[in-house]
Amino acid sequence: MKHELLCQPAATAIRFSLEQGDELTCEVGAMIAMTKGITVETTSKSRGGSGGIMKGLKRMFSGENFFLNHFTAQQPNQSLIIGPTMLGDCIHHSLSGGSMIVQGSSWVASDSGIQIDTTWQGFSSAFFSGESMFWVKCSGAGNLFLSSYGAIYSVDVDGEYTVDSGHIVAFEDTLQFRIGKAGKSLIGSFLGGEGLVCKFSGRGKLYCQTHNPPSLGKLLGPKLKPR
């Protein structure tokens, strides 16, 4: 399976070149176009996985869909184009064991070697950071495709790294984060517009997005006419 990232970074889509037997699991509604030699199966579990209904319900808590779409190439030289819901970037991450913790709605696709599950990040972390209590957990070995609002940049954390809440896309499970104030003073942090931030520690890969969907909502909300 080969892939190509199109139209980066403002409105990225992903084009896959599939050979016969290649499989790809995608979020529901991600498909833009495909050739006729590809079949689609919609289920509530990962390809080859178990616990379909419970896995589907758990994914809904993390902001993903109950169902997954599994695309399989039945003929050689097939093409599939997919895109995320949000206007922004996509990246490819090669997972070789371990797990990647992904914010809800940032998982786009993965191959059959990766299991999609949900993990609990804790009530206090979710409440104070503005993030969800449940995140998508991608485990195994294979190709993983993530999306963002705005562009994505990666950081190889070795020690500590601070990210403003709402800008996290994904991070390796070798990293931990806690909630803290941006500056020395809590009042000063809020007056400066930063408030509480996520402070990562450990060693591993971290992906961040340049824009923040909640901030866009706060900006547009007062300007929208009530229904």
Secondary structure, 3 states (H helix, E strand, C coil): CEEEEECCCCCCEEEEEECCCCEEEEECCCEEEECCCEEEEEECCCCCCCCHHHHHHHHHHCCCCCCEEEEEECCCCEEEEECCCCCECEEEEEEEEEEEEECCCCEEEEECCEEEEEEECCHHHHHHHCCCCEEEEEEEEEEEEEECCECEEEEEEEEEEEEECCCEEEEECCEEEEEEECCCCHHHHHHCCCCEEEEEEEEEEEEEECCCHHHHHHHHHHHCCCC
